[in-house]
Amino acid sequence: KANSVPNDNIQRIIKRAEGGDKTEYEAITYEGYGPGGIAVMVETLTDNRNRTAANMRHYFDKFGGNLGQMGCVGFMFTQKGVIVVDLEDKDPDELMMDALDAGAEDFDAGEEAAQITTDPDNFTAVCEALEKKGYTFISADVAQVPSTTTTLTDPDQLTNMGKLLDALDEDDDVQNAWHTLENEEDLDR
């Protein structure tokens, strides 16, 4: 639940682990471009690749983007551990030192939270070290981090990008969706 996994997916995974569900699931990553050329990567877990592929193509087409070939945007993303820590009653400088000592690669502090990035191999070790020091995580997961981002200024493109991300978010097969949109806060959501 902390990673925003839908209840249906959790129940399906539990049933499968218990042996009650013989359905075979397949992890497939889809890549494409949203409105305004925003690169989008979508990680799915599906029992029907035809349904999922058709849904992905539909979402991208409907909201002004297009589904691409495997690898068309993958090079723009790097897999990183991303930990967001609540800074309430915590010193950002002390957190930065603790994070870097634990093996983190990068640190970026805001007003209320700090984002720490790690190599995926060090992710668990950094999380455990920070937990032992009493830090509270807002989120912690391994994500695809874009190497560059793009800002959309066209209101129609922003609206369609918001609708595309919402459609992906509501699809039961979609586990994660990453994108290169810089100004996500401007989306109508």
Backbone as a printed PyTorch tensor [residue, N CA C, xyz], in Angstrom:
tensor([[[  0.8210,  -1.2010,   0.0000],
         [  0.0000,   0.0000,   0.0000],
         [  0.8610,   1.2600,   0.0000]],

        [[  2.0290,   1.2110,   0.6790],
         [  2.9180,   2.3800,   0.7310],
         [  3.4200,   2.7480,  -0.6540]],

        [[  3.4580,   1.7760,  -1.5660],
         [  3.9130,   2.0490,  -2.9210],
         [  2.7610,   2.2810,  -3.8940]],

        [[  1.5590,   2.5390,  -3.3730],
         [  0.3720,   2.8450,  -4.1750],
         [ -0.0070,   1.7120,  -5.1320]],

        [[  0.1430,   0.4860,  -4.6850],
         [ -0.2700,  -0.6600,  -5.4990],
         [ -1.7590,  -0.8930,  -5.2410]],

        [[ -2.5780,  -0.9600,  -6.3070],
         [ -4.0240,  -1.1530,  -6.1190],
         [ -4.3450,  -2.4530,  -5.3780]],

        [[ -5.4410,  -2.4330,  -4.5990],
         [ -5.8660,  -3.5980,  -3.8190],
         [ -6.0380,  -4.8430,  -4.6830]],

        [[ -6.6080,  -4.6800,  -5.8820],
         [ -6.8130,  -5.8310,  -6.7760],
         [ -5.4920,  -6.5140,  -7.0750]],

        [[ -4.4710,  -5.7070,  -7.3440],
         [ -3.1540,  -6.2730,  -7.6570],
         [ -2.5830,  -7.0000,  -6.4500]],

        [[ -2.7450,  -6.4360,  -5.2610],
         [ -2.2370,  -7.0560,  -4.0390],
         [ -2.9260,  -8.4100,  -3.8320]],

        [[ -4.2590,  -8.4400,  -3.9590],
         [ -5.0020,  -9.6870,  -3.7690],
         [ -4.6020, -10.7290,  -4.8090]],

        [[ -4.4120, -10.2870,  -6.0480],
         [ -4.0260, -11.1920,  -7.1310],
         [ -2.6550, -11.8090,  -6.8370]],

        [[ -1.7240, -11.0080,  -6.3660],
         [ -0.3740, -11.4880,  -6.0570],
         [ -0.4080, -12.4540,  -4.8720]],

        [[ -1.2200, -12.1480,  -3.8540],
         [ -1.3500, -13.0360,  -2.6890],
         [ -1.9280, -14.3820,  -3.1230]],

        [[ -3.0100, -14.3540,  -3.9300],
         [ -3.6180, -15.6050,  -4.4050],
         [ -2.6210, -16.4340,  -5.1970]],

        [[ -1.8610, -15.7420,  -6.0360],
         [ -0.8900, -16.4510,  -6.8680],
         [  0.1830, -17.0940,  -5.9900]],

        [[  0.6480, -16.3810,  -4.9650],
         [  1.6700, -16.9150,  -4.0670],
         [  1.1500, -18.1210,  -3.2820]],

        [[ -0.1480, -18.0920,  -2.9660],
         [ -0.7620, -19.2150,  -2.2380],
         [ -1.0280, -20.4010,  -3.1590]],

        [[ -0.9220, -20.2060,  -4.4410],
         [ -1.1670, -21.2860,  -5.3900],
         [ -2.6070, -21.3760,  -5.8350]],

        [[ -3.4690, -20.4490,  -5.3680],
         [ -4.8880, -20.4870,  -5.7190],
         [ -5.1860, -19.8810,  -7.0720]],

        [[ -4.2630, -19.1120,  -7.5870],
         [ -4.4710, -18.4530,  -8.8770],
         [ -3.3770, -18.9310,  -9.8280]],

        [[ -3.7630, -19.6760, -10.8330],
         [ -2.7870, -20.2540, -11.7640],
         [ -2.5020, -19.3270, -12.9430]],

        [[ -3.0310, -18.1210, -12.9160],
         [ -2.8400, -17.1900, -14.0120],
         [ -1.3680, -16.7850, -14.1010]],

        [[ -0.8540, -16.7730, -15.3120],
         [  0.5270, -16.3540, -15.5450],
         [  0.5510, -14.8480, -15.8250]],

        [[  1.3830, -14.1410, -15.0850],
         [  1.5160, -12.6960, -15.2970],
         [  2.8550, -12.4060, -15.9330]],

        [[  2.8540, -11.3770, -16.7710],
         [  4.0410, -11.0100, -17.5180],
         [  4.3100,  -9.5210, -17.3000]],

        [[  5.5570,  -9.1860, -17.0080],
         [  5.9410,  -7.7820, -16.8540],
         [  6.3850,  -7.2590, -18.2160]],

        [[  5.7380,  -6.1960, -18.6700],
         [  6.0600,  -5.5950, -19.9690],
         [  6.2010,  -4.0910, -19.7760]],

        [[  7.2400,  -3.5150, -20.3620],
         [  7.4340,  -2.0650, -20.3100],
         [  7.1090,  -1.4920, -21.6850]],

        [[  6.2380,  -0.4920, -21.6960],
         [  5.8590,   0.1970, -22.9330],
         [  6.5200,   1.5720, -22.9360]],

        [[  6.9100,   2.0200, -24.1180],
         [  7.5580,   3.3180, -24.2470],
         [  6.8590,   4.1050, -25.3460]],

        [[  6.7980,   5.4120, -25.1580],
         [  6.1790,   6.2390, -26.1760],
         [  6.3330,   7.7070, -25.8630]],

        [[  5.6280,   8.5100, -26.6440],
         [  5.6660,   9.9640, -26.4800],
         [  4.2710,  10.4770, -26.1920]],

        [[  4.1570,  11.3220, -25.1900],
         [  2.9000,  11.9730, -24.8730],
         [  2.7860,  13.2580, -25.6630]],

        [[  1.8090,  14.0950, -25.3450],
         [  1.6480,  15.3660, -26.0300],
         [  2.9140,  16.2130, -25.9010]],

        [[  3.2670,  16.9270, -26.9750],
         [  4.4240,  17.8140, -26.9390],
         [  5.7510,  17.0750, -26.9000]],

        [[  5.7380,  15.7830, -27.2210],
         [  6.9830,  15.0260, -27.2630],
         [  7.5200,  14.5900, -25.9090]],

        [[  6.6600,  14.6020, -24.8850],
         [  7.0860,  14.1670, -23.5540],
         [  7.3100,  12.6540, -23.5730]],

        [[  8.5140,  12.2130, -23.2090],
         [  8.8200,  10.7800, -23.1820],
         [  8.1040,  10.1340, -22.0010]],

        [[  7.5120,   8.9560, -22.2460],
         [  6.7630,   8.2390, -21.2060],
         [  7.1720,   6.7620, -21.2210]],

        [[  7.4690,   6.2270, -20.0320],
         [  7.7210,   4.7930, -19.8710],
         [  6.6520,   4.2380, -18.9450]],

        [[  6.0400,   3.1190, -19.3340],
         [  4.9640,   2.5260, -18.5490],
         [  5.3260,   1.0810, -18.2300]],

        [[  5.3700,   0.7810, -16.9320],
         [  5.6760,  -0.5810, -16.4750],
         [  4.3470,  -1.2670, -16.1630]],

        [[  4.1140,  -2.4320, -16.7950],
         [  2.8510,  -3.1480, -16.5880],
         [  3.1020,  -4.5710, -16.0920]],

        [[  2.0770,  -5.1350, -15.4840],
         [  2.0450,  -6.5380, -15.0870],
         [  0.6990,  -7.0530, -15.5710]],

        [[  0.7260,  -7.9810, -16.5310],
         [ -0.5240,  -8.3680, -17.1760],
         [ -0.6580,  -9.8750, -17.3600]],

        [[ -1.9180, -10.3150, -17.4060],
         [ -2.2170, -11.7050, -17.7240],
         [ -2.7140, -11.8190, -19.1690]],

        [[ -2.7750, -10.6740, -19.8730],
         [ -3.2500, -10.6580, -21.2520],
         [ -2.5180,  -9.5450, -22.0060]],

        [[ -1.4220,  -9.8890, -22.6440],
         [ -0.6050,  -8.8710, -23.3090],
         [ -1.3480,  -8.1610, -24.4400]],

        [[ -2.2890,  -8.8410, -25.1140],
         [ -3.0440,  -8.1950, -26.1960],
         [ -3.9350,  -7.0760, -25.6580]],

        [[ -4.6260,  -7.3440, -24.5580],
         [ -5.4850,  -6.3250, -23.9430],
         [ -4.6420,  -5.1290, -23.4980]],

        [[ -3.5410,  -5.4120, -22.8260],
         [ -2.7020,  -4.3390, -22.2940],
         [ -2.1030,  -3.5040, -23.4210]],

        [[ -1.6050,  -4.1500, -24.4650],
         [ -1.0280,  -3.4220, -25.6040],
         [ -2.0820,  -2.5350, -26.2620]],

        [[ -3.2870,  -3.0820, -26.4340],
         [ -4.3710,  -2.2950, -27.0430],
         [ -4.7270,  -1.1000, -26.1670]],

        [[ -4.7930,  -1.3020, -24.8500],
         [ -5.0960,  -0.1990, -23.9360],
         [ -4.0200,   0.8770, -23.9960]],

        [[ -2.7550,   0.4770, -23.9890],
         [ -1.6560,   1.4520, -24.0310],
         [ -1.7270,   2.2680, -25.3220]],

        [[ -1.9160,   1.5760, -26.4400],
         [ -1.9980,   2.2630, -27.7320],
         [ -3.1750,   3.2510, -27.7320]],

        [[ -4.3040,   2.8150, -27.1780],
         [ -5.5010,   3.6600, -27.1090],
         [ -5.2360,   4.9220, -26.2860]],

        [[ -4.6390,   4.7720, -25.0990],
         [ -4.3810,   5.9290, -24.2390],
         [ -3.4630,   6.9350, -24.9280]],

        [[ -2.3730,   6.4320, -25.5110],
         [ -1.4350,   7.3440, -26.1570],
         [ -2.0890,   8.0530, -27.3430]],

        [[ -2.8140,   7.2940, -28.1830],
         [ -3.4740,   7.8950, -29.3550],
         [ -4.5400,   8.9050, -28.9510]],

        [[ -5.3490,   8.5440, -27.9730],
         [ -6.4800,   9.3930, -27.5680],
         [ -6.0290,  10.7500, -27.0350]],

        [[ -4.8820,  10.7740, -26.3540],
         [ -4.4510,  12.0140, -25.7100],
         [ -3.2600,  12.6820, -26.4040]],

        [[ -3.1390,  12.4690, -27.7200],
         [ -2.1890,  13.2420, -28.5090],
         [ -0.7570,  12.7560, -28.4690]],

        [[ -0.5680,  11.4910, -28.1600],
         [  0.7890,  10.9440, -28.1620],
         [  0.8590,   9.7630, -29.0910]],

        [[  1.9380,   9.0000, -29.0100],
         [  2.0110,   7.7670, -29.7700],
         [  2.9080,   6.7730, -29.0690]],

        [[  2.4940,   5.5090, -29.1160],
         [  3.2510,   4.4270, -28.5260],
         [  4.4220,   4.1380, -29.4510]],

        [[  5.6130,   3.9900, -28.8840],
         [  6.7990,   3.7740, -29.7100],
         [  7.3350,   2.3630, -29.5980]],

        [[  8.4340,   2.1300, -30.2890],
         [  9.1140,   0.8400, -30.2300],
         [  9.8970,   0.7410, -28.9240]],

        [[ 10.1820,  -0.4700, -28.5170],
         [ 10.9830,  -0.6880, -27.3220],
         [ 12.3470,  -0.0040, -27.5070]],

        [[ 12.7270,   0.7900, -26.5280],
         [ 14.0130,   1.4860, -26.5910],
         [ 13.9420,   2.8950, -27.1370]],

        [[ 12.7500,   3.3220, -27.6070],
         [ 12.6530,   4.6530, -28.2240],
         [ 12.8510,   5.7790, -27.2070]],

        [[ 12.4860,   5.5530, -25.9540],
         [ 12.7170,   6.5830, -24.9280],
         [ 13.4980,   6.0420, -23.7320]],

        [[ 13.7230,   4.7380, -23.6910],
         [ 14.3890,   4.1150, -22.5510],
         [ 15.7500,   4.7130, -22.2420]],

        [[ 16.4630,   5.1490, -23.2980],
         [ 17.7930,   5.7210, -23.0990],
         [ 17.7500,   7.0490, -22.3370]],

        [[ 16.5730,   7.6700, -22.2470],
         [ 16.4320,   8.9480, -21.5420],
         [ 16.2470,   8.7590, -20.0350]],

        [[ 16.1240,   7.5190, -19.5950],
         [ 15.8640,   7.2300, -18.1880],
         [ 16.9720,   6.3480, -17.6120]],

        [[ 17.2390,   6.5310, -16.3280],
         [ 18.1920,   5.6860, -15.6090],
         [ 17.4950,   5.1670, -14.3660]],

        [[ 17.6750,   3.8920, -14.0920],
         [ 17.0520,   3.3210, -12.9020],
         [ 17.8230,   3.7780, -11.6680]],

        [[ 17.1000,   4.3820, -10.7290],
         [ 17.6910,   4.8990,  -9.4900],
         [ 16.7710,   4.5810,  -8.3170]],

        [[ 17.3630,   4.4620,  -7.1510],
         [ 16.5730,   4.4140,  -5.9300],
         [ 16.2230,   5.8510,  -5.5620]],

        [[ 14.9610,   6.1240,  -5.2970],
         [ 14.5230,   7.4810,  -4.9520],
         [ 13.8350,   7.4210,  -3.5880]],

        [[ 14.3970,   8.1600,  -2.6350],
         [ 13.8650,   8.1850,  -1.2710],
         [ 13.4820,   9.6300,  -0.9570]],

        [[ 12.2390,   9.8510,  -0.5700],
         [ 11.7990,  11.1850,  -0.1730],
         [ 11.5980,  11.1600,   1.3380]],

        [[ 12.3360,  12.0350,   2.0350],
         [ 12.3420,  12.0510,   3.4900],
         [ 11.6580,  13.3050,   4.0040]],

        [[ 10.8000,  13.1420,   5.0100],
         [ 10.1180,  14.2600,   5.6670],
         [ 11.1490,  15.0220,   6.4950]],

        [[ 11.2390,  16.3470,   6.2680],
         [ 12.2330,  17.1560,   6.9810],
         [ 11.7070,  17.7850,   8.2680]],

        [[ 10.4660,  17.4800,   8.6380],
         [  9.9010,  18.0580,   9.8520],
         [ 10.7820,  17.7250,  11.0540]],

        [[ 11.2230,  18.7420,  11.7820],
         [ 12.0990,  18.6000,  12.9590],
         [ 13.4470,  17.9620,  12.6340]],

        [[ 13.8620,  17.9920,  11.3850],
         [ 15.1550,  17.4010,  11.0090],
         [ 16.0290,  18.4700,  10.3490]],

        [[ 17.3250,  18.3610,  10.5570],
         [ 18.2900,  19.2810,   9.9630],
         [ 18.6970,  18.7510,   8.5850]],

        [[ 18.4380,  19.5290,   7.5110],
         [ 18.7700,  19.0530,   6.1610],
         [ 20.2520,  18.7280,   5.9920]],

        [[ 21.1370,  19.5180,   6.6180],
         [ 22.5760,  19.2700,   6.4850],
         [ 22.9640,  17.9400,   7.1290]],

        [[ 22.3590,  17.6610,   8.2680],
         [ 22.6380,  16.3990,   8.9640],
         [ 22.1200,  15.2190,   8.1360]],

        [[ 20.9150,  15.3740,   7.5640],
         [ 20.3500,  14.3290,   6.7110],
         [ 21.2590,  14.0980,   5.5090]],

        [[ 21.7480,  15.1950,   4.8990],
         [ 22.6190,  15.0570,   3.7370],
         [ 23.8660,  14.2440,   4.1050]],

        [[ 24.4830,  14.5510,   5.2290],
         [ 25.6870,  13.8230,   5.6470],
         [ 25.3600,  12.3520,   5.9240]],

        [[ 24.2320,  12.1040,   6.6120],
         [ 23.8290,  10.7280,   6.9130],
         [ 23.5700,   9.9450,   5.6170]],

        [[ 22.9030,  10.5910,   4.6620],
         [ 22.5700,   9.9300,   3.3950],
         [ 23.8330,   9.6190,   2.5930]],

        [[ 24.7290,  10.5920,   2.4920],
         [ 25.9530,  10.3810,   1.7220],
         [ 26.8500,   9.3340,   2.3940]],

        [[ 26.8980,   9.3600,   3.7250],
         [ 27.6620,   8.3490,   4.4610],
         [ 27.1030,   6.9510,   4.2270]],

        [[ 25.7790,   6.8570,   4.0540],
         [ 25.1260,   5.5570,   3.8410],
         [ 25.3170,   5.0470,   2.4160]],

        [[ 25.8170,   5.9040,   1.5180],
         [ 26.0700,   5.4660,   0.1440],
         [ 25.1790,   6.1070,  -0.9050]],

        [[ 24.4560,   7.1690,  -0.5510],
         [ 23.5920,   7.8460,  -1.5240],
         [ 24.4450,   8.5650,  -2.5770]],

        [[ 23.8750,   8.7380,  -3.7780],
         [ 24.5830,   9.4170,  -4.8620],
         [ 24.3100,  10.9060,  -4.8880]],

        [[ 23.0630,  11.2910,  -4.5840],
         [ 22.6780,  12.6940,  -4.7260],
         [ 21.6740,  13.0620,  -3.6550]],

        [[ 21.5870,  14.3550,  -3.3610],
         [ 20.7240,  14.8610,  -2.3060],
         [ 20.1680,  16.2070,  -2.7540]],

        [[ 18.8610,  16.4010,  -2.5940],
         [ 18.2320,  17.6730,  -2.9600],
         [ 17.1760,  18.0020,  -1.9100]],

        [[ 17.4140,  19.0710,  -1.1410],
         [ 16.4910,  19.4350,  -0.0590],
         [ 15.5500,  20.5410,  -0.5020]],

        [[ 14.2770,  20.3870,  -0.1390],
         [ 13.2780,  21.4250,  -0.3620],
         [ 12.8770,  22.0120,   0.9880]],

        [[ 11.7210,  22.6620,   1.0360],
         [ 11.2370,  23.2630,   2.2800],
         [ 10.8320,  22.2110,   3.3090]],

        [[ 10.0160,  21.2330,   2.8580],
         [  9.4390,  20.2640,   3.7850],
         [  9.9600,  18.8480,   3.6070]],

        [[ 10.6450,  18.5920,   2.4920],
         [ 11.1190,  17.2360,   2.2140],
         [ 12.4350,  17.2920,   1.4540]],

        [[ 13.1530,  16.1800,   1.5160],
         [ 14.4010,  16.0510,   0.7730],
         [ 14.3280,  14.7990,  -0.0860]],

        [[ 14.9010,  14.8790,  -1.2880],
         [ 14.9380,  13.7240,  -2.1790],
         [ 16.3710,  13.2110,  -2.2470]],

        [[ 16.5170,  11.9360,  -2.0030],
         [ 17.8220,  11.2900,  -2.0220],
         [ 17.7940,  10.2610,  -3.1410]],

        [[ 18.8190,  10.2630,  -4.0040],
         [ 18.8880,   9.2480,  -5.0510],
         [ 20.0900,   8.3410,  -4.7910]],

        [[ 19.8950,   7.0630,  -5.1190],
         [ 20.9310,   6.0610,  -4.8910],
         [ 21.0610,   5.1800,  -6.1250]],

        [[ 22.1600,   4.4680,  -6.1850],
         [ 22.3070,   3.3980,  -7.1480],
         [ 21.2910,   2.3160,  -6.7320]],

        [[ 20.6200,   1.6370,  -7.6750],
         [ 19.6370,   0.6170,  -7.2780],
         [ 20.2240,  -0.4550,  -6.3480]],

        [[ 21.5080,  -0.7730,  -6.5210],
         [ 22.1470,  -1.7910,  -5.6860],
         [ 22.3080,  -1.3380,  -4.2380]],

        [[ 22.4330,  -0.0150,  -4.0080],
         [ 22.6090,   0.5220,  -2.6530],
         [ 21.2950,   0.9410,  -2.0050]],

        [[ 20.1900,   0.8570,  -2.7420],
         [ 18.9050,   1.3880,  -2.2840],
         [ 18.5020,   0.8440,  -0.9110]],

        [[ 18.5170,  -0.4700,  -0.7570],
         [ 18.0810,  -1.0810,   0.5070],
         [ 18.9880,  -0.6690,   1.6570]],

        [[ 20.2920,  -0.6670,   1.4240],
         [ 21.2460,  -0.3080,   2.4790],
         [ 21.0500,   1.1300,   2.9380]],

        [[ 20.8160,   2.0480,   1.9900],
         [ 20.6110,   3.4580,   2.3350],
         [ 19.3020,   3.6110,   3.1220]],

        [[ 18.2320,   2.9290,   2.6680],
         [ 16.9460,   2.9850,   3.3900],
         [ 17.1120,   2.5060,   4.8340]],

        [[ 17.7640,   1.3700,   4.9980],
         [ 17.9400,   0.8150,   6.3430],
         [ 18.7710,   1.7330,   7.2280]],

        [[ 19.8370,   2.3140,   6.6800],
         [ 20.6960,   3.2080,   7.4640],
         [ 19.9230,   4.4490,   7.9160]],

        [[ 19.0950,   5.0000,   7.0200],
         [ 18.3240,   6.2020,   7.3750],
         [ 17.2000,   5.8690,   8.3520]],

        [[ 16.5880,   4.6850,   8.2080],
         [ 15.5530,   4.2630,   9.1530],
         [ 16.1270,   4.1340,  10.5610]],

        [[ 17.3330,   3.5540,  10.6550],
         [ 17.9780,   3.3830,  11.9620],
         [ 18.2420,   4.7290,  12.6340]],

        [[ 18.4490,   5.7680,  11.8160],
         [ 18.7160,   7.1000,  12.3720],
         [ 17.4250,   7.8620,  12.6560]],

        [[ 16.2630,   7.2160,  12.4190],
         [ 14.9860,   7.8050,  12.8070],
         [ 14.3250,   8.7050,  11.7870]],

        [[ 14.7400,   8.6320,  10.5280],
         [ 14.1090,   9.4690,   9.5040],
         [ 12.7980,   8.8440,   9.0440]],

        [[ 11.8140,   9.7040,   8.7130],
         [ 10.5140,   9.2580,   8.2260],
         [ 10.4690,   9.4080,   6.7130]],

        [[ 10.1090,   8.3180,   6.0170],
         [ 10.0380,   8.3510,   4.5560],
         [  8.6420,   8.7450,   4.1050]],

        [[  8.5730,   9.6460,   3.1510],
         [  7.3090,   9.9620,   2.4840],
         [  7.0940,   8.9080,   1.3980]],

        [[  8.1790,   8.5680,   0.7030],
         [  8.1400,   7.4870,  -0.2800],
         [  9.5490,   6.9530,  -0.4670]],

        [[  9.6300,   5.7100,  -0.8950],
         [ 10.9190,   5.0880,  -1.1780],
         [ 10.6950,   3.9710,  -2.1810]],

        [[ 11.2420,   4.1260,  -3.3790],
         [ 11.1360,   3.0620,  -4.3640],
         [ 12.2070,   3.2200,  -5.4340]],

        [[ 12.3680,   2.1730,  -6.2240],
         [ 13.2960,   2.2200,  -7.3460],
         [ 12.4900,   2.7190,  -8.5410]],

        [[ 12.9710,   3.7820,  -9.1690],
         [ 12.2110,   4.4330, -10.2370],
         [ 13.0990,   4.6740, -11.4530]],

        [[ 12.4610,   4.9840, -12.5560],
         [ 13.1680,   5.3970, -13.7610],
         [ 13.2460,   6.9240, -13.7150]],

        [[ 14.4460,   7.4530, -13.5550],
         [ 14.6500,   8.8970, -13.4140],
         [ 15.0900,   9.4550, -14.7670]],

        [[ 14.3850,  10.4960, -15.2770],
         [ 14.7620,  11.0520, -16.5820],
         [ 16.0750,  11.8280, -16.5040]],

        [[ 16.9010,  11.7110, -17.5640],
         [ 18.1620,  12.4550, -17.6070],
         [ 17.9160,  13.9040, -18.0040]],

        [[ 16.8650,  14.1570, -18.7700],
         [ 16.4790,  15.5250, -19.1070],
         [ 14.9620,  15.6330, -18.9770]],

        [[ 14.4850,  16.8460, -18.7730],
         [ 13.0390,  17.0600, -18.6830],
         [ 12.6280,  18.1480, -19.6660]],

        [[ 11.3360,  18.1800, -19.9750],
         [ 10.7760,  19.1370, -20.9210],
         [  9.6160,  19.8650, -20.2610]],

        [[  9.5230,  21.1720, -20.4930],
         [  8.4170,  21.9680, -19.9630],
         [  7.3690,  22.1530, -21.0550]],

        [[  6.1140,  21.9060, -20.7110],
         [  5.0060,  22.1610, -21.6420],
         [  4.3620,  23.4950, -21.2780]],

        [[  4.1260,  24.3330, -22.2750],
         [  3.4700,  25.6210, -22.0210],
         [  2.0760,  25.6710, -22.6410]],

        [[  1.8260,  24.8590, -23.6590],
         [  0.5260,  24.8380, -24.3240],
         [ -0.5220,  24.2350, -23.3860]],

        [[ -1.6020,  25.0060, -23.0620],
         [ -2.6090,  24.4940, -22.1220],
         [ -3.2950,  23.2090, -22.5950]],

        [[ -3.5160,  23.0680, -23.9130],
         [ -4.1500,  21.8550, -24.4420],
         [ -3.2420,  20.6460, -24.2400]],

        [[ -1.9430,  20.8380, -24.4800],
         [ -0.9980,  19.7370, -24.2800],
         [ -0.9170,  19.3570, -22.8030]],

        [[ -0.9370,  20.3550, -21.9180],
         [ -0.9140,  20.0730, -20.4730],
         [ -2.1540,  19.2950, -20.0540]],

        [[ -3.3140,  19.6880, -20.5720],
         [ -4.5660,  18.9980, -20.2550],
         [ -4.5030,  17.5460, -20.7170]],

        [[ -4.0570,  17.3380, -21.9630],
         [ -3.9760,  15.9830, -22.5000],
         [ -2.9400,  15.1330, -21.7680]],

        [[ -1.8310,  15.7450, -21.3580],
         [ -0.8090,  15.0040, -20.6090],
         [ -1.3870,  14.5470, -19.2710]],

        [[ -2.1390,  15.4270, -18.6140],
         [ -2.7960,  15.0690, -17.3540],
         [ -3.7710,  13.9210, -17.5540]],

        [[ -4.5500,  13.9740, -18.6540],
         [ -5.5170,  12.9070, -18.9430],
         [ -4.8100,  11.5890, -19.2490]],

        [[ -3.6850,  11.6560, -19.9620],
         [ -2.9220,  10.4480, -20.2730],
         [ -2.4000,   9.8060, -18.9880]],

        [[ -1.8080,  10.6150, -18.1120],
         [ -1.2710,  10.0800, -16.8550],
         [ -2.3890,   9.5280, -15.9670]],

        [[ -3.5510,  10.1920, -15.9570],
         [ -4.6990,   9.6950, -15.1820],
         [ -5.1860,   8.3500, -15.7300]],

        [[ -5.2790,   8.2360, -17.0630],
         [ -5.7280,   6.9850, -17.6820],
         [ -4.7630,   5.8510, -17.3480]],

        [[ -3.4730,   6.1300, -17.4000],
         [ -2.4790,   5.1060, -17.0550],
         [ -2.5970,   4.7200, -15.5850]],

        [[ -2.8120,   5.7190, -14.7430],
         [ -2.9250,   5.4940, -13.3020],
         [ -4.1360,   4.6150, -12.9580]],

        [[ -5.2130,   4.7680, -13.7190],
         [ -6.4520,   4.0280, -13.4380],
         [ -6.4540,   2.6190, -14.0210]],

        [[ -5.5220,   2.3170, -14.9320],
         [ -5.4730,   0.9930, -15.5500],
         [ -4.8940,  -0.0140, -14.5560]],

        [[ -5.6190,  -1.1160, -14.3180],
         [ -5.1940,  -2.1230, -13.3390],
         [ -3.8740,  -2.7950, -13.6970]],

        [[ -3.5500,  -2.8610, -14.9980],
         [ -2.3150,  -3.5250, -15.4180],
         [ -1.0770,  -2.6510, -15.2000]],

        [[ -1.2670,  -1.3460, -15.1050],
         [ -0.1360,  -0.4200, -14.9860],
         [  0.3770,  -0.3980, -13.5480]],

        [[  1.6720,  -0.6640, -13.4060],
         [  2.3130,  -0.6270, -12.0950],
         [  2.9420,   0.7470, -11.8410]],

        [[  3.6230,   1.2870, -12.8490],
         [  4.2870,   2.5910, -12.7360],
         [  4.3070,   3.2750, -14.0850]],

        [[  4.2930,   4.6020, -14.0600],
         [  4.4660,   5.3900, -15.2800],
         [  5.4350,   6.5250, -14.9620]],

        [[  6.4740,   6.6420, -15.7780],
         [  7.4620,   7.7070, -15.5970],
         [  7.4730,   8.5750, -16.8410]],

        [[  7.8090,   9.8470, -16.6720],
         [  7.7810,  10.7710, -17.8040],
         [  8.8410,  11.8460, -17.6350]],

        [[  9.0430,  12.6180, -18.7070],
         [ 10.0520,  13.6730, -18.6960],
         [  9.4320,  15.0680, -18.5510]],

        [[  8.1920,  15.1630, -18.0930],
         [  7.5340,  16.4670, -17.9320],
         [  8.1350,  17.2060, -16.7390]],

        [[  8.6480,  18.4000, -16.9980],
         [  9.2660,  19.2200, -15.9410],
         [  8.2110,  19.8280, -15.0180]],

        [[  7.1920,  20.4340, -15.6030],
         [  6.2120,  21.2150, -14.8220],
         [  4.9480,  20.4060, -14.5210]],

        [[  5.1180,  19.2800, -13.8440],
         [  3.9830,  18.4080, -13.5060],
         [  2.9650,  19.1320, -12.6310]],

        [[  3.4270,  20.0910, -11.8310],
         [  2.5000,  20.8310, -10.9530],
         [  1.4780,  21.6680, -11.7300]],

        [[  1.7450,  21.9290, -13.0210],
         [  0.8090,  22.7100, -13.8500],
         [ -0.3170,  21.8660, -14.4480]],

        [[ -0.2640,  20.5400, -14.2470],
         [ -1.2990,  19.6760, -14.8240],
         [ -2.6190,  19.9010, -14.1130]],

        [[ -3.7110,  19.8460, -14.8780],
         [ -5.0630,  19.9270, -14.3060],
         [ -5.4240,  18.5750, -13.7530]],

        [[ -5.3600,  18.3950, -12.4400],
         [ -5.6570,  17.0710, -11.8700],
         [ -6.5760,  17.2300, -10.6830]]])
